[in-house]
Amino acid sequence: MDIHEYQAKQLLAEYGVKIADGGLAYSPEDAVQRTREIGGNVWVVKAQIHSGARGKAGGIKICKTHDEVWDAAEKLLGRRLVTHQTGAAGKVCLRLYIEAGTDIAKELYFSLLVDRAKERIVMVGSAQGGMDIEELAETNPDAIKKIYIEPAVGLQDFQAREMAFALGLEADQIQHAVKLIQGSYRAMRDLDANMLEINPLVVTAHGELVALDAKMGFDDNALFRRQRISELRDKTQEDPREMAAADRGLSYVGLDGDIGCMINGAGLAMATMDMIKLAGGEPANFLDVGGGASAERTEKAFRMVLADANVKAMLVNIFAGINRCDWIAEGVVQAVKNIDMKVPLIVRLSGTNVEQGRKIIADSGLPIIMADTLAEAAEKAVQARNEVVAKLA
């Protein structure tokens, strides 16, 4: 789960990370009022969307008068910003963060990430901040410092100092940097975050270290014990299909294809999507219904997949272990009858009670296409999809 910049900054400030004065605005009037509260004569109007590279998309405006703040807010609110992270669909800006202008002397990069391959937290820093870290890694990889943190031990003082020196700071700034690094690590650990990024982390003209931008992402599986973090979720910034699935206890990821998938098990789901692509098709989604798929849960999954208007055919691929094929078959039959499906349905069952499951589907009298193997199921799904597209042409 991602959160907005202003939310990440509020959390980091509680852990000793210095941020510039700022406030939230939902209208041009709010934006001007925030500038009056902040004071000064330079302000930054920032679109709050779940994406980086907002500046390149016109989502960050530097203003020197209240009229400029009003105009910037009016142009940004309700605007759909498209960045390389949002894709062509972009994200709509519904709130703004008004921040005091900062006299920047130097821009740095700092982040903490979960490296699953090494089973460690990796601390990443660079004296060259304010730009995409992916771009920097490609053009100048030596400019990036990585330090791995053993989770059982935690961040050590010497590691924080090592990173502070790698950022190219002055001697009198090292202790402040160590405090910021330690606070950031505590925030990540205490709040079950899996990503924390400050870019840019700036050195001001007065030598202070300020988090000028901040991003945080959290482990969805830990939200049950982080109610405060869970309440920061902005569903307007997420795929509505994925949010609807999460609210119903399903694991769903929307894709760009037109063959809907309902599968149990993440590994089998990925293999199924690969087979669809090998057969010449494109999956419309990743959907893992899990191990306890009752008839009601199966019907919910069907409705979730078919809510995507792009779906031209649907493939159900179930390997029953804890689950049972007859349970799944009953759910499939119930779903097809209740939903009145308009697209071809291909079903492949394997595992516990597979014969009973196939019999339930065969006896239903419904136009369900059966397959014995995954390869056969994928080929039949692509063929059915092609026939639908041909009829629509």
C-alpha positions as CSV (number, residue, x, y, z in Angstrom):
1,M,0.0,0.0,0.0
2,D,1.3,3.4,-1.0
3,I,0.6,6.7,0.7
4,H,0.9,10.4,-0.3
5,E,3.9,12.6,0.1
6,Y,2.3,14.7,2.9
7,Q,1.4,11.5,4.8
8,A,4.9,10.1,4.6
9,K,6.3,13.4,5.8
10,Q,4.0,13.5,8.8
11,L,5.1,10.0,9.8
12,L,8.8,10.7,9.3
13,A,8.6,13.9,11.3
14,E,7.4,11.9,14.3
15,Y,10.7,10.0,14.0
16,G,12.9,13.1,14.0
17,V,13.2,13.7,10.2
18,K,13.1,17.5,9.5
19,I,10.5,18.6,6.9
20,A,9.5,22.0,5.6
21,D,6.3,23.7,6.9
22,G,3.3,22.7,4.8
23,G,-0.4,22.1,4.7
24,L,-3.1,20.3,2.7
25,A,-5.4,22.0,0.3
26,Y,-8.5,20.8,-1.5
27,S,-9.4,24.0,-3.3
28,P,-7.6,27.2,-4.5
29,E,-9.1,29.0,-1.4
30,D,-7.5,26.4,0.8
31,A,-4.2,26.7,-1.0
32,V,-4.0,30.5,-0.5
33,Q,-5.0,30.1,3.2
34,R,-2.2,27.6,3.7
35,T,0.3,30.1,2.3
36,R,-0.9,32.7,4.8
37,E,-0.5,30.2,7.6
38,I,3.0,29.2,6.4
39,G,4.3,32.7,5.9
40,G,7.2,33.7,3.7
41,N,7.2,34.7,0.1
42,V,7.9,31.5,-1.8
43,W,5.7,28.4,-1.8
44,V,5.6,25.1,-3.6
45,V,2.2,23.7,-4.8
46,K,2.5,19.9,-5.1
47,A,0.0,17.6,-6.7
48,Q,-0.7,14.6,-4.4
49,I,-0.8,11.5,-6.5
50,H,0.8,8.1,-6.0
51,S,3.6,8.5,-8.4
52,G,7.1,9.9,-8.8
53,A,8.3,12.2,-11.5
54,R,5.4,14.6,-10.7
55,G,7.6,17.6,-11.6
56,K,8.2,16.4,-15.1
57,A,4.4,16.0,-15.5
58,G,3.7,19.6,-14.4
59,G,2.5,18.5,-11.0
60,I,4.9,20.8,-8.9
61,K,4.7,24.6,-9.2
62,I,6.9,27.2,-7.5
63,C,4.9,30.3,-6.7
64,K,5.9,33.8,-5.4
65,T,2.5,35.4,-5.0
66,H,-0.9,34.4,-3.7
67,D,-2.4,34.8,-7.2
68,E,0.2,32.3,-8.6
69,V,-0.7,29.8,-5.8
70,W,-4.4,30.2,-6.7
71,D,-3.8,29.7,-10.4
72,A,-1.5,26.7,-9.8
73,A,-4.1,25.1,-7.5
74,E,-6.9,25.7,-10.0
75,K,-5.0,24.1,-12.8
76,L,-3.8,21.1,-10.8
77,L,-7.0,20.1,-8.9
78,G,-9.0,17.5,-11.0
79,R,-6.2,17.2,-13.5
80,R,-5.0,13.8,-14.7
81,L,-1.2,13.6,-14.4
82,V,0.6,11.1,-16.6
83,T,4.1,10.0,-15.6
84,H,6.3,7.1,-16.6
85,Q,5.1,5.4,-13.3
86,T,1.4,5.9,-13.8
87,G,1.2,4.6,-17.4
88,A,-1.0,6.2,-20.1
89,A,-4.1,6.2,-17.8
90,G,-2.4,8.6,-15.4
91,K,-3.8,9.5,-11.9
92,V,-6.2,12.3,-11.0
93,C,-5.0,14.9,-8.5
94,L,-7.7,15.6,-5.9
95,R,-5.6,17.2,-3.2
96,L,-2.5,19.5,-3.0
97,Y,0.3,20.0,-0.5
98,I,1.4,23.6,-0.1
99,E,4.9,23.8,1.3
100,A,7.3,26.6,2.2
101,G,10.0,27.3,-0.3
102,T,13.4,25.9,0.7
103,D,16.8,27.5,-0.1
104,I,18.5,24.5,-1.5
105,A,22.3,24.2,-1.5
106,K,22.6,20.5,-2.4
107,E,20.3,17.6,-3.3
108,L,20.9,14.1,-2.1
109,Y,19.2,10.7,-2.4
110,F,18.3,8.3,0.4
111,S,16.1,5.2,0.6
112,L,15.5,2.0,2.6
113,L,14.1,-1.0,0.7
114,V,13.4,-4.7,1.3
115,D,15.8,-6.8,-0.8
116,R,14.0,-10.1,-1.0
117,A,16.8,-11.9,-2.8
118,K,19.2,-11.2,0.0
119,E,16.6,-11.2,2.8
120,R,17.9,-7.9,4.1
121,I,17.0,-4.3,4.3
122,V,19.1,-2.3,1.8
123,M,20.0,1.3,2.5
124,V,20.7,3.2,-0.7
125,G,22.2,6.7,-0.9
126,S,23.8,9.0,-3.3
127,A,25.3,12.5,-3.3
128,Q,23.4,13.1,-6.5
129,G,19.7,13.4,-5.6
130,G,16.7,15.0,-7.3
131,M,16.7,12.6,-10.2
132,D,15.3,9.1,-10.9
133,I,17.5,6.6,-9.2
134,E,17.0,4.2,-12.1
135,E,18.5,6.8,-14.4
136,L,21.4,7.4,-12.1
137,A,22.1,3.7,-11.7
138,E,22.3,3.3,-15.5
139,T,24.4,6.4,-16.2
140,N,26.6,6.5,-13.1
141,P,26.3,3.4,-10.9
142,D,29.4,4.3,-8.9
143,A,27.5,7.3,-7.5
144,I,25.2,5.0,-5.6
145,K,26.1,3.6,-2.2
146,K,24.4,0.4,-0.9
147,I,24.6,-0.9,2.7
148,Y,22.8,-4.1,3.7
149,I,21.2,-4.3,7.2
150,E,20.7,-7.6,9.0
151,P,17.0,-7.5,10.2
152,A,17.8,-9.5,13.4
153,V,20.4,-7.0,14.4
154,G,19.0,-3.8,13.0
155,L,20.7,-0.6,11.7
156,Q,24.1,-0.1,13.5
157,D,25.5,3.3,14.3
158,F,28.6,2.7,12.1
159,Q,26.4,1.9,9.1
160,A,24.5,5.1,9.5
161,R,27.8,7.0,9.7
162,E,29.1,5.2,6.7
163,M,26.1,6.3,4.7
164,A,26.3,9.9,6.0
165,F,29.9,10.1,4.8
166,A,28.9,8.5,1.4
167,L,26.5,11.4,1.0
168,G,29.4,13.8,0.9
169,L,28.3,15.9,3.8
170,E,30.4,18.3,5.8
171,A,31.8,17.2,9.2
172,D,29.2,19.2,11.2
173,Q,26.3,17.7,9.3
174,I,27.3,14.1,9.9
175,Q,25.6,13.8,13.2
176,H,22.4,15.3,11.9
177,A,22.4,12.9,9.0
178,V,22.9,9.9,11.3
179,K,19.9,11.0,13.3
180,L,17.8,11.3,10.1
181,I,19.0,7.9,8.9
182,Q,18.3,6.2,12.2
183,G,14.9,7.8,12.5
184,S,14.0,6.7,8.9
185,Y,15.0,3.1,9.8
186,R,12.9,3.1,12.9
187,A,9.9,4.4,11.0
188,M,10.3,1.6,8.4
189,R,10.7,-1.0,11.1
190,D,8.0,0.2,13.5
191,L,5.3,0.8,10.8
192,D,5.9,-2.4,8.7
193,A,7.0,-0.4,5.6
194,N,8.7,-2.1,2.8
195,M,9.9,1.1,1.0
196,L,11.0,4.5,2.2
197,E,12.4,7.1,-0.2
198,I,13.6,10.6,0.4
199,N,14.4,12.2,-2.9
200,P,15.6,14.8,-2.8
201,L,17.0,15.0,0.7
202,V,18.4,18.5,0.6
203,V,21.1,20.5,2.4
204,T,19.8,24.0,2.9
205,A,21.8,27.2,2.6
206,H,21.9,27.1,6.5
207,G,23.4,23.6,6.5
208,E,20.2,21.8,7.6
209,L,19.1,18.4,6.3
210,V,15.4,18.5,5.1
211,A,13.3,15.8,3.5
212,L,11.9,17.8,0.5
213,D,10.0,14.8,-0.9
214,A,9.1,11.5,0.7
215,K,7.5,8.2,-0.4
216,M,6.5,5.2,1.7
217,G,5.0,1.9,0.8
218,F,3.7,-0.7,3.3
219,D,3.2,-4.4,3.5
220,D,-0.5,-5.1,2.9
221,N,-0.2,-8.3,5.0
222,A,0.7,-6.2,8.1
223,L,-2.1,-3.7,7.8
224,F,-4.3,-5.7,10.2
225,R,-2.0,-4.6,13.0
226,R,-1.4,-1.1,11.7
227,Q,-4.8,0.5,11.8
228,R,-3.5,4.0,11.7
229,I,-1.5,3.2,8.5
230,S,-4.5,1.4,7.0
231,E,-6.6,4.5,7.4
232,L,-4.1,6.5,5.2
233,R,-5.1,4.5,2.1
234,D,-6.4,6.6,-0.7
235,K,-8.6,4.3,-2.9
236,T,-8.9,7.0,-5.6
237,Q,-5.3,6.4,-6.5
238,E,-5.5,2.6,-6.9
239,D,-7.0,0.4,-9.6
240,P,-10.7,0.1,-8.6
241,R,-10.7,-3.6,-9.6
242,E,-7.8,-4.4,-7.3
243,M,-9.4,-2.4,-4.4
244,A,-12.8,-4.2,-4.9
245,A,-10.9,-7.6,-4.8
246,A,-8.9,-6.7,-1.7
247,D,-12.1,-5.7,0.1
248,R,-13.5,-9.2,-0.6
249,G,-10.3,-11.0,0.4
250,L,-9.1,-11.8,-3.1
251,S,-5.7,-11.2,-4.6
252,Y,-6.3,-9.4,-7.9
253,V,-4.0,-7.5,-10.3
254,G,-5.5,-5.9,-13.4
255,L,-3.6,-6.3,-16.7
256,D,-4.1,-5.1,-20.2
257,G,-5.2,-8.3,-22.0
258,D,-8.7,-9.7,-22.6
259,I,-8.6,-13.3,-21.3
260,G,-9.9,-13.3,-17.7
261,C,-8.2,-15.7,-15.3
262,M,-9.4,-17.3,-12.0
263,I,-6.8,-19.6,-10.5
264,N,-5.8,-20.9,-7.0
265,G,-2.2,-20.3,-6.0
266,A,0.1,-17.5,-7.1
267,G,2.6,-19.8,-8.8
268,L,-0.1,-21.6,-10.8
269,A,-1.5,-18.2,-11.7
270,M,1.8,-17.0,-13.1
271,A,2.3,-20.2,-15.0
272,T,-1.2,-19.9,-16.5
273,M,-0.5,-16.4,-17.6
274,D,2.7,-17.5,-19.2
275,M,0.9,-20.3,-21.1
276,I,-1.8,-17.9,-22.3
277,K,0.9,-15.7,-23.8
278,L,2.7,-18.7,-25.3
279,A,-0.6,-19.6,-27.0
280,G,-0.8,-16.1,-28.5
281,G,-3.2,-14.4,-26.0
282,E,-2.9,-11.8,-23.3
283,P,-4.2,-12.2,-19.8
284,A,-6.6,-9.6,-18.5
285,N,-5.8,-10.1,-14.8
286,F,-4.0,-12.1,-12.1
287,L,-6.5,-13.5,-9.7
288,D,-5.6,-16.0,-6.9
289,V,-8.7,-17.2,-5.1
290,G,-6.7,-19.0,-2.5
291,G,-7.2,-22.4,-0.8
292,G,-10.7,-22.0,0.7
293,A,-12.7,-21.2,-2.4
294,S,-16.4,-21.8,-1.4
295,A,-19.2,-21.5,-4.0
296,E,-19.9,-18.0,-2.7
297,R,-16.2,-17.0,-3.0
298,T,-15.9,-18.5,-6.4
299,E,-18.9,-16.5,-7.6
300,K,-17.4,-13.3,-6.2
301,A,-14.2,-14.1,-8.1
302,F,-16.2,-14.6,-11.3
303,R,-18.0,-11.2,-10.9
304,M,-14.6,-9.6,-10.3
305,V,-13.1,-10.9,-13.5
306,L,-16.2,-10.2,-15.6
307,A,-16.5,-6.6,-14.3
308,D,-13.6,-5.9,-16.7
309,A,-15.4,-5.0,-20.0
310,N,-12.3,-6.0,-22.0
311,V,-12.7,-9.7,-21.1
312,K,-13.5,-11.7,-24.2
313,A,-13.0,-15.2,-22.6
314,M,-12.5,-16.6,-19.2
315,L,-10.2,-19.4,-18.0
316,V,-10.6,-21.2,-14.7
317,N,-7.5,-23.3,-13.7
318,I,-7.7,-25.1,-10.4
319,F,-5.3,-27.5,-8.8
320,A,-7.1,-28.8,-5.7
321,G,-5.1,-29.8,-2.7
322,I,-6.6,-28.2,0.4
323,N,-9.4,-27.3,-1.9
324,R,-11.6,-29.8,-3.7
325,C,-12.5,-29.9,-7.4
326,D,-16.2,-30.7,-6.6
327,W,-16.4,-27.6,-4.4
328,I,-14.9,-25.4,-7.2
329,A,-17.2,-27.1,-9.8
330,E,-20.3,-26.3,-7.7
331,G,-19.1,-22.7,-7.4
332,V,-18.4,-22.4,-11.2
333,V,-21.9,-23.8,-12.0
334,Q,-23.6,-21.5,-9.5
335,A,-21.7,-18.5,-10.8
336,V,-22.4,-19.1,-14.5
337,K,-26.2,-19.5,-13.7
338,N,-26.4,-16.4,-11.5
339,I,-24.3,-14.1,-13.6
340,D,-25.6,-15.2,-17.0
341,M,-22.2,-15.2,-18.6
342,K,-21.9,-13.8,-22.1
343,V,-18.3,-14.9,-22.8
344,P,-16.8,-18.3,-23.4
345,L,-15.7,-20.2,-20.2
346,I,-12.8,-22.7,-20.2
347,V,-12.3,-24.8,-17.1
348,R,-9.4,-27.0,-16.2
349,L,-9.6,-29.0,-12.9
350,S,-6.9,-31.2,-11.4
351,G,-6.3,-32.7,-8.0
352,T,-8.6,-33.8,-5.1
353,N,-12.0,-35.1,-6.3
354,V,-11.3,-34.1,-9.9
355,E,-13.6,-36.7,-11.4
356,Q,-16.5,-35.6,-9.3
357,G,-15.8,-32.0,-10.2
358,R,-15.8,-32.7,-13.9
359,K,-19.0,-34.7,-13.6
360,I,-20.7,-31.8,-11.9
361,I,-19.8,-29.5,-14.8
362,A,-20.7,-32.0,-17.4
363,D,-24.1,-32.7,-15.8
364,S,-24.9,-29.0,-15.5
365,G,-25.7,-28.7,-19.2
366,L,-23.9,-25.4,-19.4
367,P,-21.7,-24.5,-22.4
368,I,-18.5,-24.8,-20.4
369,I,-15.4,-25.8,-22.4
370,M,-13.3,-28.4,-20.4
371,A,-9.6,-29.0,-20.7
372,D,-7.3,-31.7,-19.2
373,T,-4.0,-29.9,-19.3
374,L,-2.8,-26.3,-18.7
375,A,-1.5,-26.1,-22.3
376,E,-4.8,-27.3,-23.7
377,A,-6.7,-24.9,-21.5
378,A,-4.6,-21.9,-22.6
379,E,-5.0,-22.9,-26.3
380,K,-8.7,-23.3,-26.0
381,A,-9.0,-19.9,-24.2
382,V,-7.1,-18.1,-26.9
383,Q,-9.1,-19.9,-29.6
384,A,-12.4,-18.9,-27.9
385,R,-11.2,-15.3,-27.5
386,N,-10.3,-15.1,-31.2
387,E,-13.7,-16.4,-32.2
388,V,-15.4,-13.7,-30.1
389,V,-13.2,-11.0,-31.5
390,A,-13.9,-12.2,-35.1
391,K,-17.7,-12.0,-34.4
392,L,-17.3,-8.5,-33.1
393,A,-15.3,-7.3,-36.1
